[in-house]
Amino acid sequence: MLMKPAFIPEWKGLMKMKKIHGGDIYTNHVKTDFSVNVNPLGIPEAVEAALYEAVENCSKYPDIFSEKLKRAVSGMLAVPKEYLLFGNGASELFMAIIHGIRPEKTVIPVPSFYGYEYAARATDGEIIYYETKEENDFCLQDDFLSVLKEDVDLLFLANPNNPTGSLMTGEALINVLEYCKNKGIYVVLDECFIEFCDKECSILQEIDIFPNLILVRAFTKIFAIPGVRLGYLVCSDSLLLERIDRQLPEWNLSVFAQAAGYQCAMQTAFVEKTVAYIESERQFLETGLKQAGYKVFPGKANFLLIYCGQPLYDRLLEKGILIRNCENFRGLSKGFYRIAVKSRKENEALLSAIGELK
């Protein structure tokens, strides 16, 4: 018996999503912010020093071609520098991709980062939402490919996904990319959290095989610099890169972003240290949350998606602890929360505060 694909067509006015993200520390009294997923080890010393030194260059225009940064990231990734484009955060790149391709139909699995929908709505194209299920830990199922029909132009995917933390295998990703390549579908693969996972989890090494692949990353999370705003994309299709590049403003990278990014590209040991630290702290936090009676979904990133029947957001905020209320994500509802993996001291404080709620 054929099962009906789990996708939802967009209806105008069905659900007006608010532009809400984590990190709302400006309207709340917050001591510890678990709502944003940045590296708990903080900014690398060399990157912080580069930001201070960049003050001296504020009287100059930044390099419009970002050549020094481009060479450094090219070396870090072992890809030609011609494959790279940089943006004021990944969000600027998502918008440039949409305007460069102007897809008539875009597929977005949900729940996922709202930024994909926000960018896709910038043109008049249709959005199709593929709804993953809680009983499958919000992972893609075999019927997903049936949604990717000939009239689909663009697919957004995230690996690992946000807010679920689920990680697709390389084999599964290659199957999707092959299918989309044959159908003429561009794939925007968000790898903004991939550095928190093992190196083999990335699909970067396949970039030459799939000219339809636009891989997007950011320095924001792994190097704890969300305020700097620096992202990049990798693509082997020169004509597609040119179309996207034309949608980016001149001088979109400040002297601070370029200086910080150059040093970030040198931080191999820092990234390796982070991966081990996050793995240990995620396991510690997951165990504590399960002992508190909460449902914890399996994830491989630097955050965990949980479900509980308590008004956890409000009760923790009373204690000065901010977590991400996920009820405004498509595909989620009241009771879902995302909690960042932080330092052992902060994780212990969170679990202690949760224990006091009973």
C-alpha positions as CSV (number, residue, x, y, z in Angstrom):
1,M,0.0,0.0,0.0
2,L,1.4,3.4,-1.0
3,M,1.7,5.9,1.8
4,K,0.8,9.5,1.1
5,P,4.0,11.7,1.2
6,A,4.2,13.8,4.4
7,F,4.3,17.2,2.8
8,I,2.3,20.3,3.3
9,P,1.5,22.8,0.5
10,E,1.7,26.4,1.5
11,W,-1.6,28.2,2.0
12,K,-1.6,31.9,2.1
13,G,-2.3,33.1,5.6
14,L,-2.1,29.6,7.0
15,M,0.6,30.4,9.4
16,K,2.3,33.8,9.7
17,M,5.7,33.0,11.1
18,K,7.4,35.6,13.3
19,K,11.0,36.5,12.8
20,I,12.0,35.0,16.1
21,H,15.4,33.5,16.8
22,G,17.3,32.7,19.9
23,G,19.4,35.2,21.8
24,D,16.7,37.6,23.0
25,I,18.8,38.9,25.8
26,Y,17.9,42.5,25.1
27,T,14.2,42.3,26.2
28,N,14.8,39.8,29.0
29,H,16.7,39.8,32.2
30,V,19.2,37.0,31.4
31,K,22.1,35.6,33.4
32,T,22.8,32.6,31.2
33,D,21.7,32.2,27.6
34,F,21.0,28.6,26.4
35,S,18.9,29.8,23.5
36,V,21.8,30.4,21.1
37,N,24.1,27.7,20.0
38,V,27.6,29.1,20.0
39,N,30.9,27.5,21.1
40,P,31.1,27.4,24.9
41,L,34.8,27.6,24.7
42,G,34.4,31.2,23.5
43,I,36.3,33.2,20.9
44,P,39.8,31.9,20.1
45,E,42.4,34.2,21.4
46,A,44.0,34.9,18.0
47,V,40.6,35.8,16.6
48,E,39.8,38.2,19.4
49,A,43.2,39.8,19.0
50,A,42.6,40.2,15.3
51,L,39.3,42.0,16.0
52,Y,41.2,44.5,18.2
53,E,43.9,45.0,15.6
54,A,41.3,45.7,12.9
55,V,40.2,48.9,14.7
56,E,43.3,50.5,13.1
57,N,41.8,49.8,9.6
58,C,38.4,51.3,10.3
59,S,39.4,54.5,8.4
60,K,39.9,52.4,5.2
61,Y,37.5,50.6,3.0
62,P,37.7,46.8,3.4
63,D,39.1,44.7,0.6
64,I,36.2,44.5,-1.8
65,F,37.4,41.1,-3.1
66,S,38.3,39.7,0.4
67,E,41.4,38.1,-1.1
68,K,43.3,37.4,2.1
69,L,40.3,35.8,3.7
70,K,39.5,33.9,0.5
71,R,43.0,32.3,0.2
72,A,42.9,31.3,3.9
73,V,39.5,29.6,3.7
74,S,40.5,28.0,0.4
75,G,43.4,26.4,2.2
76,M,41.3,25.5,5.2
77,L,38.8,23.6,3.1
78,A,41.2,22.4,0.4
79,V,38.9,23.8,-2.4
80,P,39.7,26.3,-5.1
81,K,39.2,29.9,-4.0
82,E,37.0,30.4,-7.1
83,Y,34.4,28.1,-5.4
84,L,33.9,30.6,-2.6
85,L,31.5,33.4,-1.9
86,F,31.3,35.3,1.4
87,G,28.4,37.0,3.1
88,N,27.4,39.1,6.1
89,G,26.4,35.8,7.9
90,A,24.8,32.8,6.2
91,S,21.5,34.6,6.2
92,E,22.7,37.1,3.6
93,L,23.8,34.2,1.4
94,F,20.5,32.5,1.6
95,M,18.8,35.6,0.4
96,A,21.3,36.0,-2.4
97,I,20.8,32.4,-3.5
98,I,17.1,32.9,-3.7
99,H,17.4,36.1,-5.7
100,G,20.1,34.6,-8.0
101,I,18.1,31.4,-8.8
102,R,14.6,32.8,-8.4
103,P,13.0,29.4,-7.9
104,E,9.4,28.9,-8.8
105,K,9.0,26.0,-6.3
106,T,11.2,25.4,-3.2
107,V,11.0,22.4,-0.9
108,I,11.8,22.9,2.8
109,P,11.7,20.0,5.3
110,V,10.3,21.1,8.7
111,P,11.0,21.7,11.4
112,S,14.1,23.6,10.4
113,F,15.7,27.0,10.5
114,Y,13.2,29.8,9.8
115,G,15.8,31.6,7.7
116,Y,15.2,29.3,4.7
117,E,11.5,30.2,4.6
118,Y,12.3,33.9,5.2
119,A,14.6,34.0,2.2
120,A,12.3,31.9,0.0
121,R,9.5,34.3,0.6
122,A,11.5,37.1,-0.9
123,T,10.3,36.1,-4.4
124,D,6.9,34.9,-5.7
125,G,7.8,31.3,-5.8
126,E,5.8,28.5,-4.0
127,I,7.1,26.8,-0.9
128,I,6.4,23.1,-0.2
129,Y,6.9,21.9,3.3
130,Y,7.9,18.3,4.0
131,E,6.8,17.5,7.5
132,T,9.1,15.1,9.4
133,K,7.5,13.2,12.3
134,E,8.2,13.1,16.0
135,E,7.9,9.2,16.0
136,N,10.8,9.2,13.5
137,D,12.9,11.7,15.6
138,F,12.2,14.3,12.9
139,C,14.4,12.5,10.4
140,L,13.7,12.3,6.6
141,Q,12.0,9.1,5.5
142,D,11.9,7.2,2.2
143,D,8.9,9.1,0.9
144,F,10.9,12.3,0.9
145,L,12.2,11.9,-2.7
146,S,8.6,11.7,-4.0
147,V,8.2,15.3,-3.0
148,L,11.1,16.3,-5.3
149,K,9.2,16.4,-8.6
150,E,10.4,17.8,-11.9
151,D,8.8,21.2,-11.2
152,V,10.9,21.7,-8.0
153,D,13.8,24.2,-8.5
154,L,15.4,24.3,-5.1
155,L,15.7,22.2,-2.0
156,F,16.9,23.5,1.4
157,L,18.6,20.9,3.7
158,A,20.5,21.3,6.9
159,N,23.1,18.8,8.3
160,P,23.0,18.7,11.2
161,N,19.5,20.1,11.3
162,N,18.4,23.0,13.5
163,P,16.5,22.7,15.9
164,T,16.4,18.9,15.9
165,G,20.2,18.2,15.8
166,S,19.6,15.2,13.5
167,L,22.5,14.2,11.2
168,M,22.1,12.6,7.8
169,T,24.6,10.0,6.8
170,G,26.9,10.7,3.8
171,E,25.2,7.9,1.9
172,A,21.7,9.4,2.4
173,L,22.9,12.8,1.4
174,I,24.6,11.5,-1.8
175,N,21.4,9.7,-2.7
176,V,19.4,13.0,-2.4
177,L,22.1,14.9,-4.3
178,E,22.1,12.4,-7.1
179,Y,18.4,12.4,-7.4
180,C,18.2,16.2,-7.4
181,K,21.1,16.4,-10.0
182,N,19.1,14.2,-12.3
183,K,15.9,16.3,-11.8
184,G,17.7,19.6,-12.3
185,I,17.1,20.7,-8.6
186,Y,19.6,22.9,-6.8
187,V,20.4,21.9,-3.2
188,V,21.3,24.4,-0.6
189,L,23.0,22.4,2.2
190,D,23.4,24.3,5.4
191,E,26.4,23.0,7.3
192,C,26.6,25.8,9.8
193,F,26.9,23.2,12.7
194,I,29.0,20.6,10.9
195,E,32.2,21.6,12.6
196,F,30.8,20.4,15.9
197,C,30.6,16.9,14.4
198,D,33.4,14.5,13.1
199,K,35.1,15.6,9.9
200,E,33.7,12.7,7.8
201,C,30.1,14.0,8.4
202,S,30.6,16.8,5.8
203,I,29.7,16.4,2.2
204,L,32.3,19.0,1.1
205,Q,34.5,16.5,-0.6
206,E,31.7,15.8,-3.1
207,I,31.5,19.5,-4.2
208,D,33.1,18.8,-7.7
209,I,30.7,15.9,-8.4
210,F,27.5,17.9,-7.7
211,P,27.4,21.3,-9.5
212,N,23.9,21.6,-8.2
213,L,25.2,21.7,-4.6
214,I,25.5,25.0,-2.8
215,L,27.1,24.3,0.6
216,V,26.7,27.1,3.2
217,R,28.6,27.5,6.4
218,A,29.3,30.3,8.9
219,F,32.0,31.2,11.4
220,T,29.3,32.3,13.8
221,K,28.7,29.1,15.8
222,I,32.0,27.3,15.9
223,F,34.1,30.4,16.7
224,A,31.5,32.1,18.9
225,I,31.3,35.3,16.9
226,P,27.6,35.9,16.0
227,G,28.1,39.6,16.4
228,V,30.8,39.7,13.6
229,R,28.5,38.3,10.9
230,L,30.5,36.1,8.6
231,G,29.4,33.2,6.4
232,Y,30.5,31.6,3.2
233,L,29.3,29.2,0.5
234,V,31.0,26.7,-1.6
235,C,29.9,25.7,-5.2
236,S,31.7,24.3,-8.2
237,D,29.3,25.9,-10.8
238,S,31.0,29.1,-11.9
239,L,27.9,30.5,-13.7
240,L,25.7,29.8,-10.7
241,L,28.2,31.5,-8.4
242,E,28.2,34.6,-10.7
243,R,24.4,34.8,-10.5
244,I,24.5,34.6,-6.7
245,D,27.4,37.0,-6.4
246,R,25.5,39.7,-8.3
247,Q,22.9,39.7,-5.5
248,L,25.5,40.6,-2.9
249,P,26.3,44.3,-2.0
250,E,29.7,45.7,-2.5
251,W,31.9,45.8,0.6
252,N,29.5,43.4,2.4
253,L,32.4,42.2,4.6
254,S,33.8,44.7,7.2
255,V,37.4,44.9,8.1
256,F,36.5,43.1,11.3
257,A,34.8,40.2,9.5
258,Q,37.7,39.8,7.2
259,A,40.4,39.9,9.9
260,A,38.4,37.6,12.2
261,G,37.7,35.1,9.4
262,Y,41.4,34.9,8.4
263,Q,42.4,33.9,11.9
264,C,39.4,31.5,12.2
265,A,40.8,29.6,9.2
266,M,44.0,28.9,11.1
267,Q,42.2,27.4,14.2
268,T,42.4,23.7,13.3
269,A,43.4,22.6,16.8
270,F,40.7,24.8,18.4
271,V,38.0,23.0,16.3
272,E,39.3,19.6,17.2
273,K,39.3,20.5,20.9
274,T,35.7,21.8,20.5
275,V,34.4,18.5,18.9
276,A,35.7,16.5,21.9
277,Y,34.4,19.0,24.4
278,I,30.9,19.2,22.9
279,E,30.6,15.4,22.7
280,S,31.4,15.1,26.4
281,E,29.1,17.9,27.5
282,R,26.2,16.9,25.3
283,Q,26.2,13.5,26.8
284,F,26.4,15.0,30.3
285,L,23.5,17.4,29.6
286,E,21.4,14.7,27.8
287,T,21.7,12.3,30.8
288,G,20.7,15.0,33.2
289,L,17.7,16.1,31.1
290,K,16.5,12.5,30.8
291,Q,16.9,12.0,34.5
292,A,14.7,15.1,35.0
293,G,12.0,13.2,33.1
294,Y,12.2,15.1,29.8
295,K,12.1,13.5,26.3
296,V,15.4,14.2,24.6
297,F,15.7,13.7,20.9
298,P,19.0,12.2,19.5
299,G,21.2,15.0,18.1
300,K,24.8,15.5,17.0
301,A,25.2,19.2,17.2
302,N,25.9,21.6,20.1
303,F,22.3,21.7,21.2
304,L,19.5,19.3,22.2
305,L,15.8,19.3,21.3
306,I,13.6,18.3,24.2
307,Y,9.9,17.9,25.0
308,C,8.3,18.4,28.4
309,G,4.8,19.2,29.7
310,Q,6.0,22.1,32.0
311,P,6.1,25.7,30.9
312,L,9.9,25.4,31.0
313,Y,10.7,28.6,29.1
314,D,8.8,30.8,31.5
315,R,9.9,29.1,34.7
316,L,13.6,29.1,33.8
317,L,13.4,32.7,32.6
318,E,12.3,33.6,36.2
319,K,15.7,32.3,37.3
320,G,17.5,34.3,34.6
321,I,18.1,31.3,32.3
322,L,17.0,31.7,28.7
323,I,16.3,28.7,26.5
324,R,14.7,28.5,23.0
325,N,11.0,28.0,23.0
326,C,10.4,26.1,19.7
327,E,6.6,26.3,19.4
328,N,7.0,28.8,16.6
329,F,8.9,26.3,14.4
330,R,6.8,24.8,11.7
331,G,6.2,21.2,12.6
332,L,6.7,21.7,16.3
333,S,4.2,22.8,19.0
334,K,4.0,23.9,22.6
335,G,6.3,21.9,24.9
336,F,9.3,21.7,22.5
337,Y,12.5,23.5,23.6
338,R,16.0,23.7,22.3
339,I,18.9,23.9,24.8
340,A,22.4,24.8,23.9
341,V,25.4,22.7,25.1
342,K,27.5,25.0,27.2
343,S,30.3,24.7,29.8
344,R,30.2,22.1,32.5
345,K,29.6,24.8,35.1
346,E,26.7,26.3,33.1
347,N,25.2,22.9,32.3
348,E,25.3,21.9,36.0
349,A,23.6,25.2,36.9
350,L,20.8,24.6,34.3
351,L,20.2,21.0,35.6
352,S,20.2,22.3,39.2
353,A,17.6,25.0,38.3
354,I,15.5,22.4,36.5
355,G,15.7,20.2,39.6
356,E,14.3,23.0,41.7
357,L,11.2,23.3,39.5
358,K,9.7,20.0,40.7
